[in-house]
């Protein structure tokens, strides 16, 4: 089963996804959320600490390297 952008379980077929969305819209089913919200919290804290400990030039270099790897 495919996963959504935040790790939610989504039906693989289009019809199943439409039924799932309709159930959420009508209140028949709760929308799925993160299974481990503590991981997100610690990840955000780590990102904040990393940003405070790196200079703008270092962040730019890291971003450039990531963009080259992604679009290379």
URWO-V319750 format. One line per field, one symbol per residue. burial: + if it has 24 or more other ideal C-beta (glycine too) atoms within 12 Angstrom, else -. A space follows every 50 residues. Layout:
# URWO-V319750
burial=???
This chain:
# URWO-V319750
burial=-------------------+------------------------------ ----------------------
